[in-house]
Amino acid sequence: MIEAAEALCRIGRSLYERGYVHASAGNISVRLDDAAGGGWLITPTDACLGTLQPQRLARIDAQGRQVGGDPASKTLALHRRIYAVEPDARCIVHTHATHSVALTLAGVWSADDIVPPITPYYVMKVGHVPLIPYHRPGDPAVAT
């Protein structure tokens, strides 16, 4: 679990330093394996991804109860739903990247793909990026 917590913080710092996230916009979670007791680690609510500390990450048990760290991100329900439908998912990086937000405000390519298929590499590596309905952070409808 310590290794997962340190990696999560390292990824958050990298995203922040490269300008992919700002302030407290976004969160990261990682699924813990059975050897660590299962469950997840997730960034605390309103945490800056550039200054995460392993001991402050929210620890969530396999039943969805917080068992350690600072209060979990308000988007925990969204993360848990993604993990439930994607059993092979190991990590979720959820950002409000400036350019992605700008695309949604300017008008997207289509609701099924907000970014046009610019290159074959983009199609192979990124795939589809759908526009999803907006709900306030923490709203249970986010997980539906």
Buried (B, 14 or more C-beta within 10 A) or exposed (E): BEEBBEBBBEBBBEBBEEEBBBEBBBBBBBBBEEEBEEBBBBBBBBBBBBEBEBEBBBBBBEEEEBEBBBEBBBBBBBBBBBBEEEEEBEBBBBBBBEEBEEBEEEEBBEEEBBBEEEEEEEEEEEEEBEBEEEBEEEBEEBBE
